[in-house]
Amino acid sequence: MNDSVKKVGGVLIEEVPIEKSFRKKDGKWQEILKAMEVGQSFVIDETEDKSMSQMTAIRASAKGLGMKVRGIKISEYARRVQRTE
């Protein structure tokens, strides 16, 4: 074993440089929201999304970017998402 690796309690402890996390890249909703101006909107399909998880994810993404959005139900299975700030 070299100096950068030691074994404690059966576990190898190594000195390895930490790479950039894959989680640091923008998600789908963040990319869309960044491309939008205040007042612009898009429509999401909620056919198989009874719990509004898409809208929840969009709101969380907007909040993380310092933006605000609102969702307006336009039919039983569609919602318009508008950037308000």
The first five atom37 places (N, CA, C, CB, O) and aatype in JSON, in Angstrom:
{
  "aatype": [12, 2, 3, 15, 19, 11, 11, 19, 7, 7, 19, 10, 9, 6, 6, 19, 14, 9, 6, 11, 15, 13, 1, 11, 11, 3, 7, 11, 17, 5, 6, 9, 10, 11, 0, 12, 6, 19, 7, 5, 15, 13, 19, 9, 3, 6, 16, 6, 3, 11, 15, 12, 15, 5, 12, 16, 0, 9, 1, 0, 15, 0, 11, 7, 10, 7, 12, 11, 19, 1, 7, 9, 11, 9, 15, 6, 18, 0, 1, 1, 19, 5, 1, 16, 6],
  "atom_mask": [
    [1, 1, 1, 1, 1],
    [1, 1, 1, 1, 1],
    [1, 1, 1, 1, 1],
    [1, 1, 1, 1, 1],
    [1, 1, 1, 1, 1],
    [1, 1, 1, 1, 1],
    [1, 1, 1, 1, 1],
    [1, 1, 1, 1, 1],
    [1, 1, 1, 0, 1],
    [1, 1, 1, 0, 1],
    [1, 1, 1, 1, 1],
    [1, 1, 1, 1, 1],
    [1, 1, 1, 1, 1],
    [1, 1, 1, 1, 1],
    [1, 1, 1, 1, 1],
    [1, 1, 1, 1, 1],
    [1, 1, 1, 1, 1],
    [1, 1, 1, 1, 1],
    [1, 1, 1, 1, 1],
    [1, 1, 1, 1, 1],
    [1, 1, 1, 1, 1],
    [1, 1, 1, 1, 1],
    [1, 1, 1, 1, 1],
    [1, 1, 1, 1, 1],
    [1, 1, 1, 1, 1],
    [1, 1, 1, 1, 1],
    [1, 1, 1, 0, 1],
    [1, 1, 1, 1, 1],
    [1, 1, 1, 1, 1],
    [1, 1, 1, 1, 1],
    [1, 1, 1, 1, 1],
    [1, 1, 1, 1, 1],
    [1, 1, 1, 1, 1],
    [1, 1, 1, 1, 1],
    [1, 1, 1, 1, 1],
    [1, 1, 1, 1, 1],
    [1, 1, 1, 1, 1],
    [1, 1, 1, 1, 1],
    [1, 1, 1, 0, 1],
    [1, 1, 1, 1, 1],
    [1, 1, 1, 1, 1],
    [1, 1, 1, 1, 1],
    [1, 1, 1, 1, 1],
    [1, 1, 1, 1, 1],
    [1, 1, 1, 1, 1],
    [1, 1, 1, 1, 1],
    [1, 1, 1, 1, 1],
    [1, 1, 1, 1, 1],
    [1, 1, 1, 1, 1],
    [1, 1, 1, 1, 1],
    [1, 1, 1, 1, 1],
    [1, 1, 1, 1, 1],
    [1, 1, 1, 1, 1],
    [1, 1, 1, 1, 1],
    [1, 1, 1, 1, 1],
    [1, 1, 1, 1, 1],
    [1, 1, 1, 1, 1],
    [1, 1, 1, 1, 1],
    [1, 1, 1, 1, 1],
    [1, 1, 1, 1, 1],
    [1, 1, 1, 1, 1],
    [1, 1, 1, 1, 1],
    [1, 1, 1, 1, 1],
    [1, 1, 1, 0, 1],
    [1, 1, 1, 1, 1],
    [1, 1, 1, 0, 1],
    [1, 1, 1, 1, 1],
    [1, 1, 1, 1, 1],
    [1, 1, 1, 1, 1],
    [1, 1, 1, 1, 1],
    [1, 1, 1, 0, 1],
    [1, 1, 1, 1, 1],
    [1, 1, 1, 1, 1],
    [1, 1, 1, 1, 1],
    [1, 1, 1, 1, 1],
    [1, 1, 1, 1, 1],
    [1, 1, 1, 1, 1],
    [1, 1, 1, 1, 1],
    [1, 1, 1, 1, 1],
    [1, 1, 1, 1, 1],
    [1, 1, 1, 1, 1],
    [1, 1, 1, 1, 1],
    [1, 1, 1, 1, 1],
    [1, 1, 1, 1, 1],
    [1, 1, 1, 1, 1]
  ],
  "atom_positions": [
    [[0.84, -1.19, 0.0], [0.0, 0.0, 0.0], [0.88, 1.24, 0.0], [-0.95, 0.0, 1.22], [1.89, 1.31, 0.7]],
    [[0.48, 2.22, -0.8], [1.24, 3.46, -0.79], [0.68, 4.41, 0.25], [1.22, 4.11, -2.18], [-0.28, 4.08, 0.95]],
    [[1.27, 5.62, 0.36], [0.89, 6.57, 1.41], [-0.52, 7.13, 1.25], [1.86, 7.71, 1.43], [-1.12, 7.55, 2.24]],
    [[-1.07, 7.13, 0.02], [-2.4, 7.71, -0.19], [-3.52, 6.7, 0.03], [-2.5, 8.28, -1.6], [-4.7, 7.04, -0.08]],
    [[-3.16, 5.46, 0.36], [-4.16, 4.42, 0.62], [-3.87, 3.77, 1.96], [-4.18, 3.35, -0.51], [-2.74, 3.37, 2.24]],
    [[-4.89, 3.68, 2.8], [-4.73, 2.96, 4.06], [-5.96, 2.11, 4.32], [-4.48, 3.94, 5.24], [-7.05, 2.38, 3.8]],
    [[-5.77, 1.1, 5.11], [-6.87, 0.18, 5.4], [-7.22, 0.29, 6.88], [-6.49, -1.29, 5.02], [-6.37, 0.14, 7.75]],
    [[-8.5, 0.56, 7.13], [-8.98, 0.69, 8.51], [-10.23, -0.15, 8.63], [-9.26, 2.18, 8.89], [-11.2, 0.08, 7.91]],
    [[-10.23, -1.1, 9.53], [-11.4, -1.93, 9.77], [-11.88, -2.67, 8.53], [0.0, 0.0, 0.0], [-13.08, -2.88, 8.37]],
    [[-10.97, -3.05, 7.66], [-11.33, -3.79, 6.45], [-11.8, -2.91, 5.3], [0.0, 0.0, 0.0], [-12.23, -3.42, 4.27]],
    [[-11.72, -1.57, 5.48], [-12.16, -0.64, 4.44], [-10.95, 0.13, 3.92], [-13.25, 0.34, 4.98], [-10.16, 0.67, 4.7]],
    [[-10.81, 0.18, 2.6], [-9.72, 0.94, 2.0], [-10.09, 2.42, 1.96], [-9.4, 0.43, 0.58], [-11.17, 2.78, 1.48]],
    [[-9.21, 3.27, 2.46], [-9.41, 4.71, 2.43], [-8.38, 5.26, 1.45], [-9.27, 5.36, 3.86], [-7.18, 5.09, 1.65]],
    [[-8.88, 5.92, 0.39], [-8.0, 6.42, -0.66], [-8.1, 7.93, -0.79], [-8.34, 5.76, -1.98], [-9.11, 8.53, -0.43]],
    [[-7.05, 8.52, -1.29], [-7.05, 9.94, -1.62], [-7.27, 10.04, -3.12], [-5.72, 10.66, -1.17], [-6.35, 9.84, -3.91]],
    [[-8.5, 10.36, -3.5], [-8.89, 10.42, -4.9], [-9.49, 11.79, -5.17], [-9.91, 9.28, -5.27], [-10.34, 12.24, -4.4]],
    [[-9.06, 12.48, -6.24], [-9.67, 13.78, -6.54], [-11.15, 13.62, -6.84], [-8.95, 14.44, -7.73], [-11.56, 12.67, -7.51]],
    [[-11.95, 14.55, -6.35], [-13.39, 14.49, -6.55], [-13.73, 15.14, -7.88], [-14.14, 15.19, -5.39], [-13.32, 16.27, -8.15]],
    [[-14.47, 14.43, -8.7], [-14.88, 14.94, -10.0], [-16.17, 15.75, -9.85], [-15.09, 13.78, -11.0], [-16.89, 15.61, -8.86]],
    [[-16.44, 16.58, -10.83], [-17.66, 17.36, -10.83], [-18.87, 16.42, -10.9], [-17.67, 18.35, -12.02], [-18.89, 15.48, -11.69]],
    [[-19.86, 16.68, -10.07], [-21.04, 15.83, -10.0], [-21.9, 15.96, -11.25], [-21.85, 16.17, -8.76], [-22.05, 17.05, -11.8]],
    [[-22.46, 14.85, -11.69], [-23.39, 14.89, -12.81], [-24.66, 15.64, -12.43], [-23.73, 13.46, -13.27], [-25.41, 16.07, -13.31]],
    [[-24.92, 15.8, -11.16], [-26.12, 16.5, -10.71], [-26.01, 18.01, -10.85], [-26.41, 16.14, -9.27], [-27.01, 18.72, -10.69]],
    [[-24.84, 18.51, -11.14], [-24.65, 19.94, -11.28], [-25.14, 20.48, -12.61], [-23.2, 20.28, -11.1], [-25.26, 21.69, -12.78]],
    [[-25.42, 19.6, -13.57], [-25.9, 20.1, -14.85], [-27.39, 20.41, -14.76], [-25.62, 19.07, -15.98], [-28.12, 19.83, -13.95]],
    [[-27.83, 21.33, -15.6], [-29.23, 21.73, -15.58], [-30.13, 20.58, -16.01], [-29.44, 22.93, -16.5], [-29.78, 19.78, -16.88]],
    [[-31.29, 20.52, -15.39], [-32.29, 19.55, -15.77], [-33.13, 20.07, -16.92], [0.0, 0.0, 0.0], [-32.95, 21.2, -17.39]],
    [[-34.05, 19.24, -17.37], [-34.91, 19.59, -18.5], [-35.69, 20.88, -18.24], [-35.88, 18.45, -18.8], [-35.72, 21.77, -19.09]],
    [[-36.32, 20.98, -17.08], [-37.15, 22.15, -16.79], [-36.31, 23.4, -16.62], [-37.99, 21.92, -15.55], [-36.74, 24.49, -17.01]],
    [[-35.11, 23.27, -16.02], [-34.24, 24.43, -15.87], [-33.81, 24.98, -17.22], [-33.02, 24.07, -15.03], [-33.78, 26.2, -17.42]],
    [[-33.48, 24.11, -18.14], [-33.09, 24.55, -19.48], [-34.23, 25.31, -20.16], [-32.66, 23.35, -20.35], [-34.01, 26.35, -20.76]],
    [[-35.44, 24.77, -20.05], [-36.6, 25.42, -20.66], [-36.86, 26.77, -20.0], [-37.85, 24.52, -20.53], [-37.06, 27.77, -20.7]],
    [[-36.85, 26.82, -18.68], [-37.12, 28.07, -17.97], [-36.07, 29.15, -18.26], [-37.19, 27.81, -16.47], [-36.41, 30.32, -18.38]],
    [[-34.8, 28.76, -18.36], [-33.74, 29.72, -18.68], [-33.93, 30.34, -20.06], [-32.38, 29.05, -18.6], [-33.53, 31.48, -20.29]],
    [[-34.54, 29.59, -20.97], [-34.74, 30.08, -22.34], [-35.95, 31.01, -22.44], [-34.91, 28.9, -23.29], [-36.15, 31.66, -23.47]],
    [[-36.76, 31.06, -21.4], [-38.0, 31.84, -21.43], [-37.81, 33.25, -20.89], [-39.07, 31.14, -20.63], [-36.96, 33.5, -20.03]],
    [[-38.62, 34.17, -21.41], [-38.71, 35.53, -20.89], [-39.99, 35.62, -20.04], [-38.72, 36.6, -22.07], [-40.88, 34.79, -20.17]],
    [[-40.05, 36.62, -19.19], [-41.26, 36.84, -18.38], [-42.44, 37.04, -19.33], [-41.09, 38.08, -17.42], [-42.36, 37.8, -20.29]],
    [[-43.53, 36.33, -19.05], [-44.74, 36.42, -19.87], [-44.88, 35.29, -20.87], [0.0, 0.0, 0.0], [-45.97, 35.04, -21.38]],
    [[-43.78, 34.59, -21.18], [-43.85, 33.47, -22.12], [-44.37, 32.24, -21.39], [-42.47, 33.19, -22.76], [-44.28, 32.14, -20.17]],
    [[-44.92, 31.29, -22.17], [-45.5, 30.1, -21.56], [-45.33, 28.89, -22.48], [-46.99, 30.32, -21.25], [-44.97, 29.01, -23.65]],
    [[-45.61, 27.72, -21.9], [-45.63, 26.46, -22.65], [-46.69, 25.57, -22.03], [-44.22, 25.76, -22.63], [-47.16, 25.81, -20.92]],
    [[-47.07, 24.53, -22.77], [-48.13, 23.62, -22.32], [-47.53, 22.27, -21.96], [-49.22, 23.47, -23.4], [-46.71, 21.74, -22.7]],
    [[-47.96, 21.72, -20.82], [-47.54, 20.37, -20.43], [-48.73, 19.43, -20.52], [-46.94, 20.36, -19.0], [-49.87, 19.82, -20.27]],
    [[-48.44, 18.2, -20.88], [-49.45, 17.15, -20.99], [-49.56, 16.44, -19.64], [-49.1, 16.13, -22.13], [-48.57, 15.88, -19.16]],
    [[-50.72, 16.46, -19.04], [-50.93, 15.82, -17.74], [-51.81, 14.58, -17.85], [-51.56, 16.8, -16.77], [-52.46, 14.19, -16.88]],
    [[-51.84, 13.97, -19.02], [-52.67, 12.79, -19.23], [-52.4, 11.7, -18.19], [-52.44, 12.23, -20.63], [-53.33, 11.1, -17.66]],
    [[-51.12, 11.47, -17.91], [-50.77, 10.42, -16.95], [-50.11, 11.0, -15.7], [-49.83, 9.39, -17.6], [-49.32, 10.32, -15.05]],
    [[-50.42, 12.23, -15.37], [-49.81, 12.91, -14.24], [-50.89, 13.47, -13.31], [-48.87, 14.03, -14.71], [-51.03, 14.68, -13.19]],
    [[-51.63, 12.59, -12.68], [-52.74, 13.01, -11.82], [-52.26, 13.73, -10.55], [-53.58, 11.8, -11.43], [-53.02, 14.5, -9.96]],
    [[-51.02, 13.49, -10.12], [-50.52, 14.09, -8.88], [-49.8, 15.42, -9.11], [-49.57, 13.13, -8.2], [-49.25, 16.0, -8.17]],
    [[-49.81, 15.91, -10.35], [-49.17, 17.19, -10.7], [-47.68, 17.19, -10.42], [-49.83, 18.33, -9.94], [-47.12, 18.24, -10.08]],
    [[-47.02, 16.05, -10.55], [-45.58, 15.99, -10.27], [-44.77, 16.82, -11.25], [-45.11, 14.55, -10.3], [-43.73, 17.36, -10.87]],
    [[-45.22, 16.94, -12.49], [-44.51, 17.8, -13.45], [-44.55, 19.26, -13.0], [-45.14, 17.66, -14.86], [-43.53, 19.95, -13.01]],
    [[-45.72, 19.7, -12.6], [-45.87, 21.1, -12.17], [-45.04, 21.35, -10.92], [-47.35, 21.43, -11.92], [-44.44, 22.42, -10.78]],
    [[-45.01, 20.4, -10.01], [-44.21, 20.53, -8.8], [-42.73, 20.65, -9.16], [-44.44, 19.32, -7.87], [-42.02, 21.48, -8.59]],
    [[-42.26, 19.83, -10.09], [-40.86, 19.88, -10.52], [-40.54, 21.19, -11.22], [-40.56, 18.7, -11.46], [-39.46, 21.75, -11.04]],
    [[-41.48, 21.7, -12.01], [-41.28, 22.97, -12.71], [-41.19, 24.11, -11.7], [-42.42, 23.24, -13.72], [-40.33, 24.98, -11.82]],
    [[-42.08, 24.12, -10.72], [-42.05, 25.17, -9.68], [-40.74, 25.12, -8.89], [-43.25, 25.03, -8.72], [-40.15, 26.16, -8.61]],
    [[-40.28, 23.93, -8.54], [-39.03, 23.78, -7.79], [-37.85, 24.27, -8.63], [-38.81, 22.31, -7.38], [-36.96, 24.94, -8.11]],
    [[-37.84, 23.95, -9.91], [-36.78, 24.41, -10.81], [-36.79, 25.93, -10.92], [-36.93, 23.78, -12.2], [-35.74, 26.57, -10.88]],
    [[-37.97, 26.49, -11.06], [-38.1, 27.95, -11.16], [-37.61, 28.63, -9.88], [-39.56, 28.35, -11.45], [-36.9, 29.63, -9.94]],
    [[-37.99, 28.08, -8.75], [-37.57, 28.65, -7.48], [-36.05, 28.62, -7.35], [-38.22, 27.91, -6.31], [-35.44, 29.58, -6.88]],
    [[-35.44, 27.52, -7.77], [-33.99, 27.39, -7.72], [-33.28, 28.4, -8.61], [0.0, 0.0, 0.0], [-32.14, 28.77, -8.35]],
    [[-33.96, 28.84, -9.66], [-33.39, 29.83, -10.58], [-33.8, 31.26, -10.21], [-33.83, 29.52, -11.99], [-33.43, 32.2, -10.91]],
    [[-34.56, 31.41, -9.12], [-35.01, 32.72, -8.7], [-36.15, 33.26, -9.55], [0.0, 0.0, 0.0], [-36.34, 34.47, -9.65]],
    [[-36.92, 32.36, -10.16], [-38.04, 32.74, -11.01], [-39.35, 32.3, -10.35], [-37.91, 32.1, -12.41], [-39.35, 31.55, -9.37]],
    [[-40.45, 32.79, -10.89], [-41.76, 32.33, -10.46], [-42.55, 31.94, -11.7], [-42.51, 33.42, -9.64], [-42.44, 32.55, -12.76]],
    [[-43.36, 30.91, -11.54], [-44.23, 30.44, -12.62], [-45.62, 30.21, -12.05], [-43.67, 29.14, -13.28], [-45.8, 30.08, -10.84]],
    [[-46.6, 30.15, -12.95], [-47.94, 29.76, -12.52], [-48.47, 28.78, -13.55], [-48.89, 30.99, -12.37], [-48.16, 28.85, -14.73]],
    [[-49.28, 27.86, -13.06], [-49.9, 26.87, -13.93], [-51.37, 27.14, -14.07], [0.0, 0.0, 0.0], [-52.08, 27.34, -13.08]],
    [[-51.85, 27.16, -15.29], [-53.25, 27.43, -15.58], [-53.83, 26.22, -16.31], [-53.43, 28.74, -16.43], [-53.38, 25.88, -17.4]],
    [[-54.81, 25.58, -15.71], [-55.42, 24.4, -16.32], [-56.22, 24.84, -17.54], [-56.34, 23.64, -15.3], [-57.13, 25.67, -17.43]],
    [[-55.87, 24.28, -18.72], [-56.57, 24.67, -19.95], [-57.49, 23.58, -20.46], [-55.57, 25.03, -21.02], [-58.35, 23.84, -21.31]],
    [[-57.32, 22.37, -19.96], [-58.25, 21.28, -20.26], [-58.07, 20.22, -19.18], [-57.99, 20.68, -21.7], [-57.27, 20.39, -18.25]],
    [[-58.81, 19.15, -19.3], [-58.71, 18.09, -18.29], [-57.31, 17.49, -18.22], [-59.73, 16.98, -18.59], [-56.88, 17.04, -17.16]],
    [[-56.58, 17.49, -19.36], [-55.28, 16.83, -19.41], [-54.14, 17.75, -19.82], [-55.34, 15.69, -20.35], [-53.08, 17.26, -20.22]],
    [[-54.32, 19.06, -19.74], [-53.25, 19.98, -20.14], [-53.22, 21.19, -19.22], [-53.44, 20.43, -21.6], [-54.25, 21.64, -18.7]],
    [[-52.02, 21.71, -19.03], [-51.84, 22.88, -18.18], [-50.83, 23.81, -18.87], [-51.35, 22.48, -16.74], [-49.79, 23.36, -19.35]],
    [[-51.14, 25.11, -18.9], [-50.23, 26.11, -19.44], [-49.37, 26.62, -18.3], [-51.0, 27.29, -20.13], [-49.89, 27.02, -17.27]],
    [[-48.06, 26.6, -18.48], [-47.11, 27.08, -17.48], [-46.56, 28.41, -17.98], [-45.96, 26.02, -17.22], [-45.98, 28.48, -19.06]],
    [[-46.75, 29.46, -17.18], [-46.32, 30.8, -17.59], [-45.28, 31.33, -16.6], [-47.53, 31.76, -17.67], [-45.45, 31.23, -15.39]],
    [[-44.21, 31.89, -17.14], [-43.2, 32.52, -16.29], [-43.71, 33.92, -15.92], [-41.8, 32.6, -17.02], [-44.0, 34.73, -16.8]],
    [[-43.81, 34.2, -14.61], [-44.34, 35.47, -14.15], [-43.27, 36.4, -13.61], [-45.38, 35.23, -13.1], [-43.47, 37.62, -13.58]],
    [[-42.14, 35.87, -13.19], [-41.01, 36.69, -12.7], [-39.72, 36.06, -13.12], [-41.04, 36.85, -11.16], [-38.65, 36.59, -12.82]]
  ]
}
